Amino acid sequence: MNALSLETAILSNDRNKLIILDQTLLPNEVKYLELSTPESIWEAIYKLRVRGAPAIGVAAAYGIYVITKQLQTESMEEFAAYFRKEKEYLDSSRPTAVNLSWALNRMEKVLDENLSRLSVPQMKDRLGEEADAIREEDIAISRNIGKYGFGLLHHGDGILTHCNAGTLATAKYGTALAPIYVALENGWKDLRVYCDETRPLLQGARLSAFEMQTAGVDTTLICDNMASITMKRGLINIVFVGADRVAANGDFANKIGTSGVAILARYYGIPFYVAAPTSTIDMSLASGDLIPIEERKPEEVTEMWYAHRMAPEGVKVCNPAFDVTDHSLVTGIITDKGIAYPPFDKAFEAMGIGK
């Protein structure tokens, strides 16, 4: 099995349910969930059954479509009120990944633009079309990121990645791992990928290592605190990571531990690239200081994955899901419109981002 054959978020054949791959069960079990209630879709996003900023955006778009499609009314006023209520509810599931609110806002824009000219059944169809478009665009965006990132690689390179920004984090291909998939399509079989374990949720161990190994890539798993010695030994030539939100100055939020990888890469003189679709770039935020950081439950650190507790009862736990990496540590940001280099605000403007 190749991870590229898996679907992260799609509609059922009758278009009445959101179908997601439950990523909390990987790599041991491949299981799809059929979701149709607001609560089940909210829970799937919050519990990281579907995760990765682009995939969350696709799931949210399909989710709000599936939820509102079930409302039995001919009143556009009632339909719009219900849409906005459920949109706000879904938007509360994860605060850091900008694609969640981006996709929901894009769906709401379709609603607003067609309020006076479509019937409720027509509106439901139009929302479904928009959700399909978001998914198809995400696949094309990931392919473009992969092509630009591929241009940075050399035969035999050792690539370090943190967390999972592969096909499981998007509709297809991924962001940080997309260049590797493109390399494989071009017949390159000599790349080496090092996957940080990514505590406490182990997305690197469970997901990135699973993706790369099933794709036939030379894959090595390392604990997060082994990144420094791996770099010192000369095994890493380039770093590719994803992003959940990028500020206008190039600061970006990604899975906790990313900023430490960036600091190490700078110390060892290793190029550090961020792969991010333009939808992840939030030009309304001047810097990363304004990015909200999700705090998650302490049990993820003290108990999750263990047969027995691995920390004393009552100990205080700090469990931020993300950290913010300063733009000064970033070599470049690989987008679907090209690679942005410092100063990032000027590069984003030249790409037409935020206009």
Sine and cosine of phi, psi and omega as CSV:
sin_phi,cos_phi,sin_psi,cos_psi,sin_omega,cos_omega
0.00,0.00,0.68,-0.73,0.08,-1.00
-0.95,-0.32,0.72,-0.70,-0.04,-1.00
-0.85,0.53,-0.44,0.90,0.01,-1.00
-0.90,0.44,-0.33,0.94,0.00,-1.00
-0.99,0.16,-0.16,0.99,-0.03,-1.00
-1.00,0.05,0.55,-0.84,0.05,-1.00
-0.96,-0.28,0.75,-0.66,-0.03,-1.00
-1.00,0.07,-0.67,0.74,-0.04,-1.00
-0.44,-0.90,0.92,-0.40,0.01,-1.00
-0.64,-0.77,0.09,-1.00,0.10,-0.99
-0.99,-0.11,0.47,-0.89,0.13,-0.99
-0.92,0.39,0.27,-0.96,-0.03,-1.00
-0.85,0.52,-0.56,0.83,0.03,-1.00
-1.00,0.07,0.01,1.00,0.06,-1.00
0.89,0.46,0.44,0.90,0.00,-1.00
-0.96,-0.27,-0.13,0.99,-0.04,-1.00
-0.68,-0.73,0.53,-0.85,0.18,-0.98
-1.00,0.03,0.79,-0.61,0.03,-1.00
-0.93,-0.36,0.83,-0.55,0.03,-1.00
-0.82,-0.57,0.47,-0.88,0.17,-0.99
-0.99,0.15,0.84,-0.55,-0.01,-1.00
-0.97,0.22,0.99,-0.15,-0.10,-0.99
-0.98,0.22,-0.17,0.99,0.07,-1.00
-0.95,0.33,-0.28,0.96,-0.04,-1.00
-0.99,-0.10,-0.23,0.97,0.00,-1.00
-0.95,0.30,0.50,-0.86,0.10,0.99
-1.00,-0.05,0.08,1.00,-0.14,-0.99
-0.99,0.16,-0.43,0.90,-0.05,-1.00
-0.57,-0.82,0.74,-0.68,0.10,-1.00
-0.98,-0.19,0.94,-0.34,-0.07,-1.00
-0.67,-0.74,0.71,-0.70,0.04,-1.00
-0.97,-0.24,0.62,-0.78,0.03,-1.00
-0.93,-0.36,0.66,-0.75,0.10,-0.99
-0.98,-0.22,0.87,-0.50,-0.12,-0.99
-0.84,-0.53,0.64,-0.76,0.01,-1.00
-0.60,-0.80,-0.21,0.98,-0.01,-1.00
-0.99,-0.15,0.46,-0.89,0.05,-1.00
-0.84,0.54,-0.65,0.76,-0.05,-1.00
-0.92,0.40,-0.66,0.75,-0.03,-1.00
-0.94,0.35,-0.58,0.81,0.02,-1.00
-0.95,0.31,-0.68,0.74,0.06,-1.00
-0.86,0.51,-0.72,0.69,-0.03,-1.00
-0.89,0.45,-0.63,0.78,-0.01,-1.00
-0.90,0.44,-0.61,0.80,0.03,-1.00
-0.96,0.28,-0.72,0.70,-0.04,-1.00
-0.90,0.43,-0.67,0.75,-0.06,-1.00
-0.99,0.11,0.09,1.00,0.05,-1.00
0.91,0.42,0.45,0.89,0.15,-0.99
-0.92,0.40,-0.59,0.81,0.26,-0.97
-0.88,-0.47,0.75,-0.66,-0.07,-1.00
-0.46,-0.89,0.16,-0.99,-0.20,-0.98
1.00,-0.08,0.80,-0.59,-0.14,-0.99
-0.78,0.62,-0.77,0.64,-0.02,-1.00
-0.89,0.45,-0.67,0.75,0.00,-1.00
-0.91,0.42,-0.59,0.81,0.06,-1.00
-0.89,0.46,-0.65,0.76,0.04,-1.00
-0.88,0.48,-0.70,0.71,0.02,-1.00
-0.90,0.44,-0.70,0.71,-0.01,-1.00
-0.89,0.45,-0.62,0.78,0.00,-1.00
-0.92,0.39,-0.66,0.75,0.02,-1.00
-0.89,0.45,-0.75,0.67,0.06,-1.00
-0.91,0.42,-0.60,0.80,-0.04,-1.00
-0.89,0.45,-0.73,0.68,-0.01,-1.00
-0.93,0.38,-0.51,0.86,0.07,-1.00
-0.91,0.41,-0.76,0.65,-0.02,-1.00
-0.88,0.47,-0.67,0.75,-0.03,-1.00
-0.90,0.43,-0.76,0.65,-0.08,-1.00
-0.97,0.25,-0.40,0.92,0.03,-1.00
-0.88,0.48,-0.47,0.88,-0.06,-1.00
-0.98,0.21,-0.28,0.96,-0.05,-1.00
-0.93,0.36,0.83,-0.56,0.00,-1.00
-0.99,-0.11,0.99,-0.12,0.02,-1.00
-0.36,-0.93,0.46,-0.89,0.12,-0.99
-0.96,-0.27,-0.06,1.00,-0.03,-1.00
-1.00,0.05,0.90,-0.45,0.04,-1.00
-0.91,0.41,-0.55,0.84,0.03,-1.00
-0.89,0.45,-0.70,0.71,0.02,-1.00
-0.92,0.40,-0.66,0.75,0.01,-1.00
-0.89,0.46,-0.72,0.70,-0.03,-1.00
-0.90,0.44,-0.65,0.76,0.01,-1.00
-0.90,0.44,-0.66,0.75,0.02,-1.00
-0.92,0.40,-0.68,0.74,0.04,-1.00
-0.83,0.56,-0.76,0.65,-0.08,-1.00
-0.91,0.41,-0.61,0.79,0.02,-1.00
-0.90,0.44,-0.72,0.69,-0.03,-1.00
-0.96,0.30,-0.52,0.85,0.08,-1.00
-0.89,0.46,-0.72,0.70,0.02,-1.00
-0.88,0.47,-0.63,0.78,0.01,-1.00
-0.90,0.44,-0.76,0.65,0.01,-1.00
-0.89,0.46,-0.59,0.81,-0.05,-1.00
-0.92,0.40,-0.31,0.95,-0.03,-1.00
-0.99,0.10,-0.06,1.00,-0.12,-0.99
-0.95,0.30,-0.63,0.77,0.01,-1.00
-0.62,-0.78,0.85,-0.52,-0.10,-0.99
-1.00,0.08,-0.37,0.93,-0.17,-0.99
-1.00,0.01,-0.66,0.75,-0.06,-1.00
-0.94,0.35,0.95,-0.33,-0.11,-0.99
-0.92,0.39,-0.42,0.91,-0.02,-1.00
-0.90,0.44,-0.40,0.92,0.05,-1.00
-0.89,0.46,-0.84,0.54,0.00,-1.00
-0.94,0.35,-0.56,0.83,0.02,-1.00
-0.87,0.50,-0.75,0.67,-0.03,-1.00
-0.92,0.39,-0.67,0.74,0.01,-1.00
-0.91,0.42,-0.63,0.77,0.05,-1.00
-0.91,0.40,-0.60,0.80,0.04,-1.00
-0.91,0.42,-0.64,0.77,0.06,-1.00
-0.91,0.41,-0.64,0.77,0.01,-1.00
-0.92,0.40,-0.55,0.84,0.05,-1.00
-0.89,0.46,-0.64,0.77,0.08,-1.00
-0.87,0.49,-0.68,0.73,0.05,-1.00
-0.86,0.51,-0.78,0.62,-0.07,-1.00
-0.88,0.47,-0.63,0.78,-0.07,-1.00
-0.95,0.30,-0.29,0.96,-0.10,-1.00
-0.86,-0.51,0.17,0.99,-0.06,-1.00
-0.83,0.56,-0.66,0.75,-0.13,-0.99
-1.00,-0.04,-0.08,1.00,-0.11,-0.99
-0.83,-0.55,-0.16,0.99,0.01,-1.00
-0.90,-0.44,0.52,-0.85,0.15,-0.99
-0.98,0.20,0.17,-0.99,0.01,-1.00
-0.87,0.49,-0.73,0.68,0.05,-1.00
-0.86,0.51,-0.64,0.77,0.03,-1.00
-0.92,0.40,-0.61,0.79,0.02,-1.00
-0.90,0.43,-0.66,0.75,0.03,-1.00
-0.87,0.50,-0.69,0.72,0.03,-1.00
-0.89,0.45,-0.66,0.75,-0.02,-1.00
-0.91,0.41,-0.63,0.78,0.04,-1.00
-0.91,0.42,-0.62,0.79,0.06,-1.00
-0.90,0.44,-0.64,0.77,0.04,-1.00
-0.89,0.45,-0.65,0.76,-0.02,-1.00
-0.92,0.39,-0.64,0.76,0.04,-1.00
-0.89,0.45,-0.66,0.75,0.08,-1.00
-0.86,0.51,-0.66,0.75,-0.02,-1.00
-0.90,0.43,-0.64,0.77,0.02,-1.00
-0.87,0.49,-0.67,0.74,0.01,-1.00
-0.92,0.39,-0.73,0.69,-0.03,-1.00
-0.90,0.43,-0.62,0.79,0.04,-1.00
-0.90,0.43,-0.61,0.79,-0.01,-1.00
-0.90,0.44,-0.62,0.78,0.05,-1.00
-0.89,0.46,-0.70,0.71,0.01,-1.00
-0.91,0.42,-0.64,0.77,0.02,-1.00
-0.88,0.48,-0.72,0.69,0.00,-1.00
-0.89,0.45,-0.63,0.77,0.05,-1.00
-0.88,0.48,-0.68,0.73,0.01,-1.00
-0.90,0.43,-0.68,0.73,0.06,-1.00
-0.85,0.52,-0.68,0.73,0.02,-1.00
-0.87,0.50,-0.66,0.75,0.00,-1.00
-0.92,0.40,-0.69,0.73,0.02,-1.00
-0.92,0.40,-0.67,0.75,0.01,-1.00
-0.92,0.38,-0.57,0.82,0.03,-1.00
-0.85,0.52,-0.57,0.82,0.01,-1.00
-0.90,0.43,-0.23,0.97,0.01,-1.00
-1.00,-0.04,-0.16,0.99,-0.11,-0.99
-1.00,-0.02,0.41,-0.91,0.11,-0.99
-0.79,-0.62,0.47,-0.88,0.03,-1.00
-0.81,0.58,0.71,-0.70,0.06,-1.00
1.00,0.09,0.05,1.00,-0.04,-1.00
-0.88,0.48,0.56,-0.83,0.20,-0.98
-0.98,-0.18,0.82,-0.57,-0.11,-0.99
-0.90,-0.44,0.80,-0.60,0.09,-1.00
-0.98,-0.18,0.72,-0.70,0.08,-1.00
-0.75,-0.66,0.46,-0.89,-0.02,-1.00
-0.84,-0.55,0.67,-0.74,-0.06,-1.00
0.92,0.40,-0.48,-0.88,0.04,-1.00
-0.74,-0.67,0.89,-0.45,0.10,-1.00
-0.77,-0.64,0.73,0.68,0.01,-1.00
-0.96,-0.26,-0.39,-0.92,-0.05,-1.00
-0.87,0.49,-0.46,0.89,0.01,-1.00
-0.94,0.34,-0.29,0.96,-0.02,-1.00
-0.99,-0.13,-0.01,1.00,-0.05,-1.00
-0.66,-0.75,-0.12,-0.99,0.11,-0.99
-0.95,0.31,-0.52,0.86,0.02,-1.00
-0.10,-1.00,0.60,-0.80,0.09,-1.00
0.99,0.14,-0.72,0.69,-0.02,-1.00
1.00,-0.10,-0.18,-0.98,0.03,-1.00
-0.89,-0.46,-0.95,0.30,-0.04,-1.00
-0.91,0.41,-0.50,0.87,0.01,-1.00
-1.00,-0.09,-0.13,0.99,-0.01,-1.00
-0.85,0.53,-0.65,0.76,0.03,-1.00
-0.86,0.51,-0.51,0.86,0.00,-1.00
-0.95,0.30,-0.64,0.77,0.07,-1.00
-0.90,0.44,-0.64,0.77,0.05,-1.00
-0.91,0.42,-0.63,0.78,0.05,-1.00
-0.87,0.49,-0.67,0.74,0.02,-1.00
-0.89,0.46,-0.65,0.76,0.02,-1.00
-0.90,0.43,-0.41,0.91,0.03,-1.00
-1.00,-0.05,0.17,0.98,0.09,-1.00
1.00,0.06,0.12,0.99,0.03,-1.00
-0.97,0.23,0.83,-0.55,0.01,-1.00
-0.82,-0.58,0.23,0.97,-0.10,-1.00
-0.92,-0.40,0.24,0.97,0.06,-1.00
-0.98,0.17,0.49,-0.87,0.04,-1.00
-0.86,-0.51,0.76,-0.65,-0.01,-1.00
-0.90,-0.44,0.76,-0.64,0.07,-1.00
-0.94,-0.34,0.85,-0.52,-0.06,-1.00
-0.97,-0.26,0.89,-0.45,0.17,-0.99
-0.89,0.46,0.66,-0.75,0.00,-1.00
-0.84,0.54,-0.67,0.75,0.05,-1.00
0.94,0.35,0.95,0.31,0.13,-0.99
-0.94,0.35,0.46,-0.89,0.00,1.00
-1.00,-0.06,-0.09,1.00,-0.09,-1.00
-0.99,-0.12,-0.06,1.00,0.18,-0.98
0.87,0.49,0.58,0.81,0.01,-1.00
-0.91,0.42,-0.50,0.86,0.05,-1.00
-0.94,0.35,-0.69,0.73,-0.01,-1.00
-0.95,0.32,-0.71,0.71,-0.11,-0.99
-0.99,0.14,-0.56,0.83,-0.19,-0.98
-0.93,-0.37,-0.83,0.55,-0.04,-1.00
-0.90,0.43,-0.69,0.72,0.02,-1.00
-0.90,0.44,-0.62,0.79,0.06,-1.00
-0.88,0.47,-0.73,0.68,0.00,-1.00
-0.86,0.50,-0.80,0.60,-0.11,-0.99
-0.93,0.38,-0.63,0.78,0.01,-1.00
-0.92,0.40,-0.68,0.73,0.00,-1.00
-0.93,0.36,-0.37,0.93,0.05,-1.00
-0.99,0.14,-0.13,0.99,0.02,-1.00
1.00,0.01,0.32,0.95,-0.01,-1.00
-1.00,0.01,0.60,-0.80,0.12,-0.99
-0.89,0.45,0.97,-0.26,-0.18,-0.98
-0.88,-0.47,0.73,-0.68,0.06,-1.00
-0.79,-0.61,0.78,-0.62,0.06,-1.00
-1.00,-0.09,0.73,-0.68,0.07,-1.00
-0.77,-0.63,0.51,-0.86,0.15,-0.99
-0.93,0.38,0.41,-0.91,-0.06,-1.00
-0.84,0.55,-0.62,0.79,-0.06,-1.00
-0.99,0.15,0.16,0.99,0.09,-1.00
-0.98,-0.19,0.00,1.00,-0.05,-1.00
-0.89,0.45,-0.64,0.77,-0.06,-1.00
-0.89,0.45,-0.76,0.65,-0.03,-1.00
-0.93,0.38,-0.52,0.85,0.04,-1.00
-0.91,0.41,-0.65,0.76,0.07,-1.00
-0.92,0.40,-0.69,0.72,-0.03,-1.00
-0.87,0.49,-0.54,0.84,0.01,-1.00
-0.97,0.24,-0.02,1.00,0.05,-1.00
0.98,0.19,0.35,0.94,-0.06,-1.00
-1.00,0.05,-0.24,0.97,-0.06,-1.00
-0.93,-0.36,0.81,-0.58,0.04,-1.00
-0.97,-0.24,-0.40,0.92,-0.04,-1.00
-0.36,-0.93,0.48,-0.88,0.05,-1.00
-0.89,-0.45,0.76,-0.65,0.12,-0.99
-0.86,-0.50,0.83,-0.55,0.11,-0.99
-0.76,-0.65,0.30,-0.95,0.07,-1.00
-1.00,-0.08,-0.21,-0.98,0.00,-1.00
-0.42,-0.91,0.62,-0.78,0.09,-1.00
-1.00,-0.08,-0.43,0.90,0.11,-0.99
-0.33,-0.94,0.69,-0.72,0.03,-1.00
-0.88,-0.48,0.79,-0.62,0.04,-1.00
-0.99,0.14,0.21,-0.98,-0.09,-1.00
-0.87,0.49,-0.49,0.87,-0.03,-1.00
-1.00,0.01,0.01,1.00,0.02,-1.00
0.99,-0.17,-0.17,0.99,0.17,-0.99
-0.86,0.51,0.56,-0.83,0.00,-1.00
-0.55,-0.84,0.50,-0.86,0.09,-1.00
-0.99,-0.16,0.73,-0.68,0.11,-0.99
-0.58,-0.82,0.05,-1.00,-0.07,-1.00
-0.77,0.63,0.61,-0.79,-0.05,-1.00
-0.77,0.64,0.71,-0.70,-0.04,-1.00
0.96,-0.27,-0.24,0.97,-0.04,-1.00
-0.91,0.42,-0.65,0.76,-0.03,-1.00
-0.89,0.45,-0.57,0.82,0.06,-1.00
-0.91,0.42,-0.62,0.78,0.05,-1.00
-0.89,0.46,-0.66,0.75,0.00,-1.00
-0.90,0.44,-0.66,0.75,0.03,-1.00
-0.89,0.45,-0.69,0.73,0.03,-1.00
-0.90,0.44,-0.68,0.73,0.00,-1.00
-0.87,0.49,-0.66,0.75,0.04,-1.00
-0.89,0.45,-0.68,0.73,-0.02,-1.00
-0.88,0.48,-0.66,0.75,-0.05,-1.00
-1.00,-0.02,0.05,1.00,0.06,-1.00
0.95,0.33,0.56,0.83,-0.04,-1.00
-0.97,-0.23,0.77,-0.64,0.03,-1.00
-0.85,0.53,0.70,-0.71,-0.06,-1.00
-0.84,-0.54,0.92,-0.38,-0.06,-1.00
-0.90,-0.44,0.61,-0.79,0.09,-1.00
-0.96,-0.28,0.75,-0.66,0.06,-1.00
-0.96,-0.29,0.88,-0.47,-0.11,-0.99
-0.52,-0.85,0.79,-0.61,0.12,-0.99
-0.91,0.42,0.43,-0.90,-0.04,-1.00
-0.89,0.46,-0.40,0.92,0.04,-1.00
-0.92,0.40,-0.30,0.95,0.00,-1.00
-1.00,0.06,-0.21,0.98,-0.02,-1.00
-1.00,0.06,0.89,-0.46,-0.09,-1.00
-0.97,-0.25,1.00,-0.06,-0.05,-1.00
-0.95,0.32,-0.14,0.99,0.05,-1.00
-0.98,0.21,-0.24,0.97,0.01,-1.00
-0.97,-0.25,0.86,-0.51,-0.05,-1.00
-0.93,0.37,-0.57,0.82,-0.04,-1.00
-0.51,-0.86,0.14,-0.99,0.00,-1.00
-0.93,0.37,-0.27,0.96,0.04,-1.00
-0.88,0.48,-0.35,0.94,-0.07,-1.00
-0.99,-0.11,-0.03,1.00,0.00,-1.00
-0.98,0.21,0.83,-0.56,0.04,-1.00
-0.94,0.35,0.69,-0.72,-0.03,-1.00
-0.93,-0.36,0.84,-0.54,-0.02,-1.00
-0.95,0.30,0.76,-0.65,0.13,-0.99
-0.98,-0.22,0.78,-0.62,-0.07,-1.00
-0.93,-0.36,0.13,-0.99,-0.13,-0.99
-0.91,0.42,0.59,-0.81,-0.03,-1.00
-0.90,0.43,-0.41,0.91,-0.02,-1.00
-0.86,0.50,-0.41,0.91,0.03,-1.00
-0.90,0.44,-0.47,0.88,-0.02,-1.00
-1.00,-0.02,-0.65,0.76,-0.16,-0.99
-1.00,0.01,-0.46,0.89,-0.17,-0.99
-0.77,-0.64,-0.54,0.84,-0.13,-0.99
-0.87,0.49,0.66,-0.75,0.01,-1.00
0.98,0.19,-0.16,0.99,-0.07,-1.00
-0.97,-0.25,0.55,-0.83,0.11,-0.99
-0.94,0.33,-0.51,0.86,0.04,-1.00
-0.73,-0.69,0.38,-0.92,0.05,-1.00
-0.80,0.60,0.61,-0.79,0.03,-1.00
-0.92,-0.38,0.30,0.95,0.04,-1.00
-0.51,-0.86,0.45,-0.89,-0.03,-1.00
-0.92,0.40,0.54,-0.84,0.07,-1.00
-0.85,0.52,0.68,-0.73,0.09,-1.00
1.00,0.10,-0.08,1.00,0.01,-1.00
-0.92,0.39,0.62,-0.79,0.04,-1.00
-0.95,0.32,0.60,-0.80,-0.04,-1.00
-0.78,-0.63,0.73,-0.69,0.16,-0.99
-0.96,-0.28,0.86,-0.52,-0.09,-1.00
-0.69,-0.72,0.90,0.43,0.12,-0.99
-0.95,0.32,0.68,-0.73,-0.04,-1.00
-0.98,0.21,-0.37,0.93,-0.08,-1.00
-0.68,-0.73,0.32,-0.95,0.27,-0.96
-0.75,-0.66,0.20,-0.98,-0.04,-1.00
-0.93,-0.36,0.81,-0.58,0.04,-1.00
-0.99,-0.10,0.76,-0.66,-0.01,-1.00
-0.94,0.35,0.62,-0.78,-0.05,-1.00
-0.87,0.49,-0.41,0.91,-0.02,-1.00
-0.92,0.40,-0.28,0.96,-0.01,-1.00
-1.00,-0.10,-0.03,1.00,-0.11,-0.99
-0.99,-0.16,0.83,-0.56,0.05,-1.00
-0.95,0.33,-0.72,0.69,0.00,-1.00
-0.26,-0.97,0.33,-0.94,0.03,-1.00
-0.89,-0.46,0.91,-0.42,-0.05,-1.00
-1.00,0.07,0.92,-0.40,0.02,-1.00
-0.92,-0.40,0.08,-1.00,0.05,-1.00
-0.96,0.29,-0.15,0.99,0.02,-1.00
-0.96,-0.28,0.05,1.00,-0.03,-1.00
0.74,-0.67,-0.04,-1.00,-0.01,-1.00
-0.99,-0.16,0.83,-0.56,0.03,-1.00
-1.00,-0.03,0.74,-0.67,0.07,-1.00
-0.89,-0.46,0.34,-0.94,-0.02,-1.00
-0.86,0.50,0.52,-0.85,-0.08,1.00
-0.96,0.27,0.76,-0.65,-0.18,-0.98
-0.93,0.36,-0.58,0.82,-0.01,-1.00
-0.88,0.48,-0.65,0.76,0.03,-1.00
-0.93,0.37,-0.63,0.77,0.01,-1.00
-0.90,0.43,-0.66,0.75,0.02,-1.00
-0.90,0.44,-0.67,0.75,0.02,-1.00
-0.88,0.47,-0.65,0.76,0.00,-1.00
-0.91,0.41,-0.46,0.89,0.05,-1.00
-0.99,0.14,-0.11,0.99,-0.01,-1.00
0.99,0.14,0.27,0.96,-0.01,-1.00
-0.97,0.25,0.74,-0.67,0.03,-1.00
1.00,-0.02,-0.05,1.00,0.00,-1.00
-1.00,-0.01,0.00,0.00,0.00,0.00
